[in-house]
Amino acid sequence: SSGINAEYGDELTRYITSRGRVLISPTVGSLSSLEETIDDDKVYFRGKVLRVTKHSQAEVLMLDYGDSVMVALDELYELDQQFLALPYQAISCVLYGLDKVINEDLMMNKVFKSIDGKIFTCSIKDKLNEGTLSIELFSADGENMNDKFLAMDVRNLKPVLRADNEAHPVRVTNVSDDGVLSLHLLSGPGLQALKELMKELKTHYDSGTTKACDYVQIPEPEQMCCTFSVREGEKQWYRAVINRLVTDYQVEVTYVDYGASEVVLKSSLRVPSRNVANLSRLPFQAFRVRLAGLPLEASAWTKVEVEKVKAYLNNQIRIRAQVIGQEEGELPVVRLFLFSEDDSSTKELNDLLALDSNMFRKPAPNLGLKMSNMSISDHPTFIESRLIIKRSTSLPNLKLKTMIPSHICHVIDPYRFWFQFTDYSSAFVDMERDLNAFYSRTVDFDPIVWEPQNMCVVFSAEYEGWYRAKIQRVIDKWQFLCYMVDYGNEEVIQVNNVKPLHEEFSRVPIMAVKASIHGVKPTEDSWGEKAIRFFHDTVHNKYPWIQIRNHERDVVKVEIIDTAGVQDVHIAKLLVDKGFALPT
């Protein structure tokens, strides 16, 4: 029919060129011949007027091609009867089964780009009103295009992990303290759509054209928004849901595609834009599960337990998840299998956790404080006589050349990092739990003139808890720079969040020990950025063995030995082998 159509068009063009008359007063439904310019030549087509505008223009349907175009009224010509003998060559069709999918501009554009100007075969599934056909399209190699377009609808990309006795490849994106793990399903198509969406979010929100109406003016819990986070020096935008208001300027959000929660500035929140394809259509890609084999009382995890689970998972190249059950209304329960890079060994996460008897046990009794009945008004003498301000709690006993299991909790560079002795983890977890229970009560202490080096307990807004600390510096009358004695990091704390340390919470030694790696030095005057990043990624939040080699003032020189693999890895030698350090 394309050859007949072209021949008929040539004849119509010759007729209009020689004897054509402009159509007078065209109305909706008028048949006409319309003029188009193609490659500098005037060509004429059969058409039907769809509407007439106030600006001497008309929208005309090209009866042999299906397109509609806007033309000037003086470019419409009378259509002689002889040119109505040939049936119209364009047939109105809809794609069978896709009426709800492509009823939006974004999907229509994708479908149009996929089929425009291409040759397909079709199967007629139904005849609809006004001669419209419902069809299936097939490409030259037999691919069902209807199925392909259906898969393009991102609303079908909700991550699903089925209880089919199979272990499916996953990536763990978050471990929360309520025992919930968030996964990405690597075998599903949703991650590619998420990757494209993340690029569009960054392009849109970093374009510099943000208007006042684009900001979230009044944040409310469960409100959908977009916000950004800076990770490893790179700014990235995410879809998020607001959890709660923290201050007048801060809110806590959960990144719905990753599962992590974070406190962000209110000014970073944006209203989801309709100009970003699939922002509201793509299902959230974080698939939430619980870990099988843990007792019911382990549903609330301690910070140490969370970090240790993260450490096991971060060390793995490949992880697979198997659903073993799901109660109605509850999250799926899974087993996680950890594979070595060469598939030579497989371990189940629960088996690794079972090696540490301190992990996920029932809460131990309180440290002698009857906090359920205790208040400052009831026991003023007892409280005030047992506060520790001027003196420090003790460090663990450090014996040279002994091998000690540890947790690397904070890293600045190979000469400045902090580790914890995991031998004390049980007593430390109990102490920190009781400390939070005690200081979360409304307890008023006498005013204290705080000075640098004073021991205290502080509330960290970042980690939402009370922690033992030491005042490093008085910034002003409202803020102190405090050193978290059990974790090694420093944080600016508001004065009203600083309390004296009770003696009961000094019995457990200080957990964070400042250390420097033994046996190597930087290749230049100081540690370079790449060396620092490599060292951080290699040891941070890991559980290596530490050997004490020297003790200089407040810093210990140590060897770090990673025993997680088949062979022990000496981190100092690894730095040398990678070209980041020189032996001393």
Disulfide bonds with the S-S distance in Angstrom:
none
